[in-house]
Amino acid sequence: MAAGILSRMEERRGIRAWRWLFYIDGAITICIGFIAVFLLPDYPHNTRWLSPAQRRLAQVRLAEDAGEADKDSSEESAFTGLKLAIKDPKVPIFGLMSCSQLLGCSFAIFFPTLTATLGFSTTNTLLLAAPPWVWATTACLLNARNAGETKV
């Protein structure tokens, strides 16, 4: 989308192409936000697109989740919580995942700049930067479908 906007919208109505990119992307985001207000459910009991059985299941799950509140005691300190976090194997895994996400985001930000150094035009640079995103989207969709089917 950026390649098309940047290659065809330069100086249209006296506005630079990069500004058009922000205007169009922002307008799409705002429209999706307004649509989401009407599509996303508030509560299971007033969601029109759920069947009565699905509504009941969602209400039961919400009630079960509400009953799982953590209990704090007056004799436990913040240091106790720190010790529990250090013992939990999910904490370092989450830290590694966060660092990996940061690394991936920084790569995505600088990838068009890196490909531009190969001597391609702006449009070709953006088109060369698209395949990793397409591959990653496809991999995520396949992984989500597999997780949904195998319940793992």
Residue, then its C-alpha position, 0 to 999 in steps of 0.5 A: m500500500a505504501a509503495g502505491i501511495l508513495s509512487r503515485m501521490e507525490e504533490r497531489r493537491g500540493i501535499r507530499a506523498w509521505r503525508w498522504l501515506f499518514y492521512i490514508d493509513g490514519a483514515i483506515t485506522i479510524c474507520i476500523g475503530f468506528i466499525a469495531v465499536f458496533l461489532l465487538p461485544d460488550y457482555p455475553h448476555n447482550t451480544r446478538w450474534l451469539s446463540p443462547a448456548q454460546r451466551r450461557l457458556a460465555q457467562v459461565r466462563l466469566a463467572e469462573d474467572a471472577g472466582e479466581a482472584d489472588k489472595d494477598s496476606s498481610e505477612e507477605s512482602a513484595f520480596t516474597g512476590l519477587k521470589l515467586a516470580i524468579k521461581d516461575p519458568k514463564v517469567p524468563i520465557f516472557g522476557l526472552m519473548s519480549c526481547s525477541q519482539l523488540l528485535g523483530c520490530s527494530f528489524a522491520i523498521f530498518f528493513p526498507t532503509l537496508t534494502a534502499t542501500l542496494g540502489f532500488s527506488t522507493t517503490n521497489t524498496l517497499l515492494l522488496a520489504a513486503p515478502p517477509w511480512v506476507w510470510a510472517t502473516t501466513a505462518c501466524l495464520l497457519n499456526a493459529r489454525n493448527a492450535g485451534e484444531t489441535k487444542v494445543 
